[in-house]
Amino acid sequence: MTQIEATEAELAALDKSLLDALTPLASALRARATGLPEDRMWEADPVEVTLSILAAWKVVDAEVERLTAGAARTAGSYGASYEQMGAAWGITRQGARKKWPDAINRSAAAGLEPSAVELFGGSAELFWAPTLGGWRWTGRGADGTHGEADGSVSFGTKETAAAYAGIFLREHAVDQG
């Protein structure tokens, strides 16, 4: 995945949105910390006021971390590798694995391993296609014909992909007698 940078306009819009979201949170935190009514809670030493804003950013930072981890788990559930997640985040594969250790369910990932089907003198490989969110197959019949799942078709289970691969292999078997 190519890293695409945000434009200046996009960053300015993001800054505005974040500051708009931060203001009520900072006000609520400041009001609870000081016990002052809302119309007076910002009347204080500037250091105290700015520390309240900093505390609100810490809450936002923790929430962004939580949402980011959720996005990494979602990407992992669709078959993204730590290498791909690291590239999207601008870090190494190892860095992504350390940052989001539970993003890829090892047992689920093991179920996504490619496998082979050999029938009617031909063979096909079944593989998970993460960009399509499903299983595909490619194979060569006993008569030498190459085939694969049509276009952008993917199957919900490995077994369904195997069934379609089996149909192809049967259609391209060499008559034995």
One Martini backbone bead per residue (centre of mass of N, CA, C, O) as a GRO file, in nm:
protein
  177
    1MET     BB    1   0.095   0.037   0.024
    2THR     BB    2   0.056   0.362  -0.031
    3GLN     BB    3   0.160   0.648   0.102
    4ILE     BB    4  -0.074   0.903   0.192
    5GLU     BB    5  -0.095   1.234   0.217
    6ALA     BB    6  -0.216   1.498   0.359
    7THR     BB    7  -0.348   1.785   0.310
    8GLU     BB    8  -0.370   2.099   0.416
    9ALA     BB    9  -0.681   2.110   0.412
   10GLU     BB   10  -0.726   1.846   0.568
   11LEU     BB   11  -0.570   1.932   0.823
   12ALA     BB   12  -0.742   2.181   0.887
   13ALA     BB   13  -1.009   2.027   0.918
   14LEU     BB   14  -0.912   1.841   1.141
   15ASP     BB   15  -0.836   2.052   1.349
   16LYS     BB   16  -1.119   2.172   1.376
   17SER     BB   17  -1.263   1.911   1.462
   18LEU     BB   18  -1.092   1.857   1.714
   19LEU     BB   19  -1.145   2.124   1.859
   20ASP     BB   20  -1.454   2.095   1.864
   21ALA     BB   21  -1.440   1.828   2.033
   22LEU     BB   22  -1.263   1.931   2.277
   23THR     BB   23  -1.417   2.159   2.420
   24PRO     BB   24  -1.637   1.996   2.580
   25LEU     BB   25  -1.437   1.814   2.725
   26ALA     BB   26  -1.267   2.029   2.865
   27SER     BB   27  -1.502   2.159   3.015
   28ALA     BB   28  -1.589   1.910   3.177
   29LEU     BB   29  -1.320   1.856   3.319
   30ARG     BB   30  -1.290   2.139   3.448
   31ALA     BB   31  -1.553   2.141   3.609
   32ARG     BB   32  -1.486   1.891   3.784
   33ALA     BB   33  -1.210   1.998   3.898
   34THR     BB   34  -1.331   2.291   4.014
   35GLY     BB   35  -1.656   2.349   4.051
   36LEU     BB   36  -1.727   2.545   3.843
   37PRO     BB   37  -1.897   2.728   3.663
   38GLU     BB   38  -1.910   2.754   3.329
   39ASP     BB   39  -1.861   3.079   3.320
   40ARG     BB   40  -1.575   3.031   3.524
   41MET     BB   41  -1.370   2.789   3.453
   42TRP     BB   42  -1.151   2.985   3.283
   43GLU     BB   43  -1.088   3.139   3.554
   44ALA     BB   44  -0.740   3.124   3.552
   45ASP     BB   45  -0.459   3.009   3.546
   46PRO     BB   46  -0.302   2.942   3.252
   47VAL     BB   47  -0.175   2.677   3.340
   48GLU     BB   48  -0.436   2.535   3.432
   49VAL     BB   49  -0.585   2.555   3.163
   50THR     BB   50  -0.372   2.410   2.982
   51LEU     BB   51  -0.377   2.146   3.148
   52SER     BB   52  -0.670   2.079   3.081
   53ILE     BB   53  -0.623   2.050   2.780
   54LEU     BB   54  -0.411   1.829   2.798
   55ALA     BB   55  -0.599   1.624   2.935
   56ALA     BB   56  -0.794   1.607   2.695
   57TRP     BB   57  -0.586   1.499   2.489
   58LYS     BB   58  -0.539   1.234   2.637
   59VAL     BB   59  -0.819   1.122   2.586
   60VAL     BB   60  -0.801   1.134   2.279
   61ASP     BB   61  -0.551   0.957   2.247
   62ALA     BB   62  -0.678   0.699   2.370
   63GLU     BB   63  -0.909   0.681   2.163
   64VAL     BB   64  -0.734   0.656   1.911
   65GLU     BB   65  -0.594   0.397   1.996
   66ARG     BB   66  -0.851   0.226   2.011
   67LEU     BB   67  -0.944   0.272   1.715
   68THR     BB   68  -0.686   0.170   1.582
   69ALA     BB   69  -0.696  -0.118   1.691
   70GLY     BB   70  -0.966  -0.182   1.556
   71ALA     BB   71  -0.866  -0.141   1.265
   72ALA     BB   72  -0.648  -0.361   1.279
   73ARG     BB   73  -0.838  -0.598   1.343
   74THR     BB   74  -1.005  -0.568   1.088
   75ALA     BB   75  -0.779  -0.607   0.887
   76GLY     BB   76  -0.696  -0.887   0.997
   77SER     BB   77  -0.979  -1.024   0.944
   78TYR     BB   78  -0.927  -0.972   0.617
   79GLY     BB   79  -0.592  -1.050   0.588
   80ALA     BB   80  -0.397  -0.867   0.696
   81SER     BB   81  -0.079  -0.785   0.745
   82TYR     BB   82   0.175  -0.655   0.923
   83GLU     BB   83   0.309  -0.532   0.678
   84GLN     BB   84   0.062  -0.370   0.579
   85MET     BB   85   0.009  -0.212   0.839
   86GLY     BB   86   0.284  -0.081   0.858
   87ALA     BB   87   0.269   0.071   0.590
   88ALA     BB   88   0.015   0.241   0.666
   89TRP     BB   89   0.176   0.360   0.938
   90GLY     BB   90   0.500   0.377   0.893
   91ILE     BB   91   0.606   0.084   0.967
   92THR     BB   92   0.701  -0.202   1.061
   93ARG     BB   93   0.616  -0.518   1.108
   94GLN     BB   94   0.718  -0.528   1.400
   95GLY     BB   95   0.578  -0.270   1.492
   96ALA     BB   96   0.289  -0.372   1.440
   97ARG     BB   97   0.301  -0.619   1.627
   98LYS     BB   98   0.355  -0.446   1.882
   99LYS     BB   99   0.111  -0.246   1.863
  100TRP     BB  100  -0.087  -0.509   1.742
  101PRO     BB  101  -0.093  -0.818   1.871
  102ASP     BB  102  -0.427  -0.876   1.810
  103ALA     BB  103  -0.488  -0.833   1.495
  104ILE     BB  104  -0.394  -1.135   1.458
  105ASN     BB  105  -0.541  -1.436   1.437
  106ARG     BB  106  -0.374  -1.717   1.430
  107SER     BB  107  -0.604  -1.924   1.391
  108ALA     BB  108  -0.736  -1.774   1.154
  109ALA     BB  109  -0.484  -1.755   0.974
  110ALA     BB  110  -0.444  -2.060   0.946
  111GLY     BB  111  -0.723  -2.089   0.784
  112LEU     BB  112  -0.575  -1.916   0.527
  113GLU     BB  113  -0.430  -2.131   0.407
  114PRO     BB  114  -0.318  -2.274   0.155
  115SER     BB  115  -0.442  -2.522  -0.085
  116ALA     BB  116  -0.487  -2.846  -0.228
  117VAL     BB  117  -0.627  -2.998  -0.530
  118GLU     BB  118  -0.670  -3.347  -0.636
  119LEU     BB  119  -0.828  -3.415  -0.955
  120PHE     BB  120  -0.857  -3.583  -1.245
  121GLY     BB  121  -0.529  -3.516  -1.289
  122GLY     BB  122  -0.545  -3.249  -1.137
  123SER     BB  123  -0.489  -2.905  -1.012
  124ALA     BB  124  -0.548  -2.691  -0.717
  125GLU     BB  125  -0.554  -2.368  -0.572
  126LEU     BB  126  -0.626  -2.241  -0.252
  127PHE     BB  127  -0.713  -1.893  -0.170
  128TRP     BB  128  -0.686  -1.602  -0.002
  129ALA     BB  129  -0.864  -1.286  -0.078
  130PRO     BB  130  -0.848  -0.994   0.082
  131THR     BB  131  -0.969  -0.787  -0.130
  132LEU     BB  132  -1.242  -0.984  -0.146
  133GLY     BB  133  -1.313  -1.162   0.112
  134GLY     BB  134  -1.209  -1.451  -0.013
  135TRP     BB  135  -1.216  -1.735  -0.206
  136ARG     BB  136  -0.988  -1.895  -0.436
  137TRP     BB  137  -0.889  -2.027  -0.764
  138THR     BB  138  -0.626  -2.231  -0.921
  139GLY     BB  139  -0.562  -2.427  -1.229
  140ARG     BB  140  -0.487  -2.764  -1.374
  141GLY     BB  141  -0.568  -2.971  -1.594
  142ALA     BB  142  -0.501  -3.274  -1.742
  143ASP     BB  143  -0.515  -3.116  -2.038
  144GLY     BB  144  -0.366  -2.816  -1.954
  145THR     BB  145  -0.579  -2.636  -1.847
  146HIS     BB  146  -0.632  -2.321  -1.744
  147GLY     BB  147  -0.775  -2.198  -1.424
  148GLU     BB  148  -1.024  -1.974  -1.266
  149ALA     BB  149  -1.179  -1.767  -1.102
  150ASP     BB  150  -1.398  -1.541  -1.181
  151GLY     BB  151  -1.265  -1.260  -1.168
  152SER     BB  152  -1.412  -1.121  -0.864
  153VAL     BB  153  -1.460  -1.392  -0.751
  154SER     BB  154  -1.574  -1.514  -0.433
  155PHE     BB  155  -1.564  -1.728  -0.146
  156GLY     BB  156  -1.673  -1.797   0.180
  157THR     BB  157  -1.530  -2.080   0.136
  158LYS     BB  158  -1.308  -2.326   0.081
  159GLU     BB  159  -1.512  -2.545  -0.008
  160THR     BB  160  -1.641  -2.386  -0.241
  161ALA     BB  161  -1.385  -2.347  -0.404
  162ALA     BB  162  -1.331  -2.653  -0.431
  163ALA     BB  163  -1.585  -2.721  -0.591
  164TYR     BB  164  -1.518  -2.544  -0.840
  165ALA     BB  165  -1.248  -2.673  -0.897
  166GLY     BB  166  -1.363  -2.960  -0.939
  167ILE     BB  167  -1.530  -2.895  -1.188
  168PHE     BB  168  -1.294  -2.813  -1.363
  169LEU     BB  169  -1.132  -3.078  -1.340
  170ARG     BB  170  -1.352  -3.258  -1.462
  171GLU     BB  171  -1.373  -3.099  -1.741
  172HIS     BB  172  -1.025  -3.158  -1.759
  173ALA     BB  173  -1.017  -3.445  -1.814
  174VAL     BB  174  -0.875  -3.747  -1.903
  175ASP     BB  175  -0.945  -3.999  -2.089
  176GLN     BB  176  -0.897  -4.352  -2.006
  177GLY     BB  177  -1.102  -4.510  -2.241
   0.00000   0.00000   0.00000
